[in-house]
Amino acid sequence: MLKQIIRRLRRNKKREHAEYLWRSIQQLRTEIIDDVLTGHSQNRIPVKTLKRKAALIKKYSRRLRILQT
């Protein structure tokens, strides 16, 4: 009985974390698009922030793949 409860809690945490990672990836993607569009209109694209956000997307995607296997 106790083992089943623990398994359910772990599954819920795993699912919640995967959803959090997916939301974070989507948010970073929209931020990158916004940064590029505003930077293009101002003739100044923030390369450092784009690289940082792209690295975070790569990191979160890797963690998401690990969680889904």
N, C-alpha and C positions, 0 to 999 in steps of 0.2 A: 504494500500500500504506500509506504513512504517513498520507495524507489520510484513508483509511478508518478508521484507528485513532483519529485525532483526532476524526472525526465521531462515532464510537461513544462516546468519552469525554465529548464534549459532551452527547450525548443522555442518557447515564447521569447526568451532573451535573444536567442539567435535570430529569430524572425524580425524582432524589433530592431536589432542592430543592422541587419541587412536592409531593412526599410530606411533606416537613418542614413546608411551609406548611399543608397540610391537617391534619396532626396538631396543629399549633399552634392553628389555628382551633378544632378540636374541643376541645382542652384549655381554651382561653379560654372557650368556651361553657359547659363544665361548671363552670368556676370562677365564672362569672357566676351560674349557677343556684344553686350552693352559697352564694355571697355573699348572694343575695336570700333564700334560705330561712333561713339563719342570722340575717340581719338582720331578717327579719320576726318571727322568734321572740323577738328581743331588742328589738324596736321601734326599731331603728336600722339603716337601710340605708346602706352606704358608697357614696354617689353618686360621689365622685371616682374611686374605683377602678373602679366600673362604667363610667364614661365613658372612662377610660383603656383598659380592656379592650375596650370597644366600638370605640374608635378603632383599636386594634391589629387587631381582626377586620376592620374596613373596609380597612385598609392591606394586610393579608395577602390578603384576597379580591381586591383590585385587582391585586396582583402575581401571584396565581394565574391570574386571567383573562388577563393578559398572557402568561404562560408557556404557557397552553393554546392560544393562537392561533398 
